[in-house]
């Protein structure tokens, strides 16, 4: 049963792509929730299903070949998998906004950035084009773009990568959405600009009371902005919990491998730890636990039987046969 006190409730989400080579399961039984004003992180390697999961929330998966086979995505008392496309358009950009990974491909190269930010305000807020443009300049100032009035007349190619990402944040927050989805917004940025972008997202979250769903492959970034974290592997959740608990004591071997891969200043070894092997090919999945071919702790049970996501304490879940305290 969906908890109506949550802003977003995803239950047993299953999504596949149907290709010439067969069905490719991309998301397998994923469930999570986001409370009002909360920041939730989803972390995992490339190809683990993070972006596909969040794109499903906004129904941005092309169909065909993609199809939501099962599950609910409840937002504001509505199951987004069942509403019409017209209703969905009133949700996208208005109640749920998204910051995409690469702003240069997300922004229109032949339209000034001011007009692009103003477009959502004009459509969803009902302001005139001139009024919307003035609001767009205010938003550009809010995300700390210098000379905002002048920059509003410029085009994406005239801005740096960090400035383009700030424009994307301004666009995403133009209608003061209830939920902001940030899909690896700092991946292509250097560490200084990355810190500035994270600071802006935090400031916007606190100022507007917006919930944030933050997607990244960098588990270190998650600690900067999120209160809870979900670890995904091969289309399913393998561990979740409060950020302080998960960082203090990662339980799943995959989570432990991610933490061991983080560079440390006092690390004496010259080579970084790596998780051996590659993410599972969804067309040729292994039997049992999908992580067992890469897991240093795998046993015959892991090869035969897939573990279920189980509670470890009150707010901690993990999918592993050999984690103590599962119930």
N, C-alpha and C positions, 0 to 999 in steps of 0.2 A: 504493500500500500504506500502511496506517495505521501510524504510529509509536507503538508501545506505551508509549514513555517519556513521551508527552504525556498530560496529564490529559483534555483534550478535543481531538478531531480531527474537523473538519467538512470533508467532501470533496464538491466539485461539487454543492452544494445548489441545487436548483431548486424554487421554490414559486410556485403561481399561484392566483388567485381566479377562480372561474367564475361570471360574472354574466349578467344578461339582455342586457348589451351585448357579451358575448364574454369570452374568456379575458384576464385581466389578470396578466401576469408580474410578480411582486413581488420575487423573488430569482432571480438568473440566474447559475448556476455559481459560487457563492461557496465558497471554501476557506480555512480558517485553522486554527490550533492554539493551545492554551494549555498552557503547562508548569505543573508543580506549583509553587505559591507565586508565580506570575507575575501581573502586572496588564496586561491588554490593553485598549486603547481602540478603540472604533469611532466615527468621527466623520463627519458629513455633514449636509446640510440636512434639514429635515422633508420626508418623502416619499421619502427615498433608500433605504429598506428596512432601516434599522438595527433598529428594534423588531420588525419581522416576522421578521428573521433570528434574533434571540435568543428570541423567542416560539416559534419552530420547535424550538429546542433542548429546551424543556420541553413541547413538543406542546400548546401553548395556542391554536393556530390553530383556529377552529371549522371543522369539515368536515361538510357543505358550509358555505360556498362555497370554503374554502381546501383545498389539496391539495399535499402534497410529491410532486412528480413524479419527482425523481431525487436521488441523493446519499446520503451516510452521515453520521450524527452519532454518533461513537464516544466513549463515556464509560465508563470502568471496564471495558474489554473487551467492552462491549455496544454494538450499533447501536441507538440509541434510536428510530429510525424503524421498527424491526421488533419491538420487545417489546410485550407486551400492555398494556392500560390499567391493569390491576391492578399489574403490575410498575412501570409509569411512576409510579403514585401513591406507591410506596415511594422513588422517586428525588426527586420534587418535594418541596421543603421539608426534606428529610432530607439528601440528598447534593448537590442543587443548589437553591439558594434565590434568590429574586428580590426586589429592592427596586423597587417600581413608581414611575412618574413622579408620580402624584398620590395621596398617601396618604389624602386625604379620601374618595376613591371606592374605594380598596382596602380600607379598614377598615370593619368592620360598625358602623353608627351606634348600634345598640341593645345592643351587648355591650361590657362594660368592657374597657379596653385590656389589663389584666392577664390576663383570661380569654382574650383573643385571642392573646396571646403564649404563654400556657400551653398552648393547644390543641395546637400542633405538638409540644411537649415530651411531652404526655400520649399522643399518638397514636404518635409515632415512637420515643420513648425508654422507653415503658412505665412511666412514673411515675404515681402516683396523682394525682388532680386537685389535692389539697392540696399535694403535693410539687412538682408542676409549677408551681403558682401561686407558691410560694416561689422556685423557680428563675427564674420570670418577673420577680420583683422584683429579683433579683440582676442579671439582664440589663439591666433598666431603669436600674439604678445604673451598670452598665458603660458604657452609652451616654450617661452624664452627664445623666440626667433627675433634677432635684432632688426631694426628698421622694418617692422612688420608691414607697414603700409606699402613700402616699396617692394618688398619680397612678394607680397600678394599678387603683384602684376607680373612676376617672373614665372618661368616654366621649370619643370622638374630638372632638366639637364643643367640649369644654371645654379643649382644648389648642391651642396656636399651631401654625402650619404647620411650624416647625422642630422642635417637640416631636413632632408626628405623624410626621415623617420619621425621628426617632430611634426611635420605636416600631416603624416599619417595619424599621429596621436590626436592632433587637432581635429581632423576629420572624424575620427572614431568617437570623440567626445563632444562633437558639435550639437548633438541633441540630448546631451546629458543622459546617456543610456543607463539602464539598471545593471547591465552586465557588459564588461569589456573583455574580449578575448584577445590576448596578445600571443600571436604565433611566432615564436622565436624572433622577437623584434630587435634583438641586439646581436644577432649572429654575425653580420657583416661589418660590425663597427669595432673600432679599436677600444681598448679598455677604458680610456678616459671618457669618450663619448658614450660608451655603454653605461658607465656609472651615472652620467647626466640623464640619459634616457630613463633609467630605472628610477631615478629621483623624481623625474617629472611624472611618471606613472603613479608613483606613491602619492605625490602631491595631489594629483587629480582624483585618485581614489578617496583620499581623506577629505578633499574639498567638496566633492559631489556625492559622496557616500556610495560610490559605484563598486560593485563586486568585480573581482578580477580573476580570470582563468588564464594562467600564464604557462605557455608551452615552451620547453627548451630541452636541449640535449646536455646542457651544462648544469650539473647538479649544484655547483657553487653559486650560480646566479639565483637559484630557487631560494636559497637562504636569505637573500637580500630583500625579498619582497613578499614571500608567502608565509602563511601560518600553518597550512597543511600541505602535504605532498602525496602524489600518486606516482608510483613507479610502474611503467608499462613495458612489457616485453612481448613481442610477436602477437600484438593485437589484444592482449589481455592484461589485467592488473595483477602484478605479482606481490606488491606490498603497498600499504598506505598507512598514514598516521600523521600525528602532529609533527611539525618540522623539528622541534627540539628533541623529541623522542627518537625520530628516525636518524637524525644526525649523531646522536649520542650512542645509538646501538642499532645499526642496520642489521636486519635479520636474514633476509633472503640473500643467497649467494650472488645473485645478479646485482642487487643493491650494494653489497659489499665490494664487488668488483668495480662498480662505478665510483665509489668513494676512494678506493685504492688507486684509481687512475688520476685523481686530482693532484696536480703538482704541489709539493710542499717545500718551503724554504729550507727546512732543516733536514731534508731527505739526503742521505749519504750516497745512495745508489745513483748512478748516472742515467740509467734507463728507467722510464716510467713503467708502471704496471699496465698491462693490457689484458683485456678479456679475450682469450683465445677464440679463434673461429669467427664465424659471421652470423648475423641474424638469420633465423630460420627461413628457408624458402617456403612461402605459404602454399605453393603447388606441390611441394614434397615434404610435408611436415613429418617430424619423427613421432614415434609412438610415445605414450606416456607424457612426461613433462617436456615441454618444448625447449626448455633451457638445458636439459641434461647433456646434449652433446658438447656443451661448452662449460659445464659445471664441474669444478674440481672435487665436489662432494657427492657426485651422482652414484647411485647404487642400482642394483637390478630392479628394485621397486620403482625407482624414478623412470626407468626405461619402459616399465610395463603400465604404470598407472599415473594419470595426470592428477596432481594435487588440487584440492579445492581451496578457494580463498576463505580463510577462517580467522576468527577473532583471536587476538592475543592481548588480553586486557580489555579495556573499555573502548578505546579509540584507535586501536592498532589492528591491522589485518595483514596476513601474509599467506602466500600459496606455496608451501614447501612441506614435504613429508617429515622433515627432521628438525623443525623448529619447535622447541619445548613451549608448552602452555597453550597450544592451539586447541580450540574447542568449537 
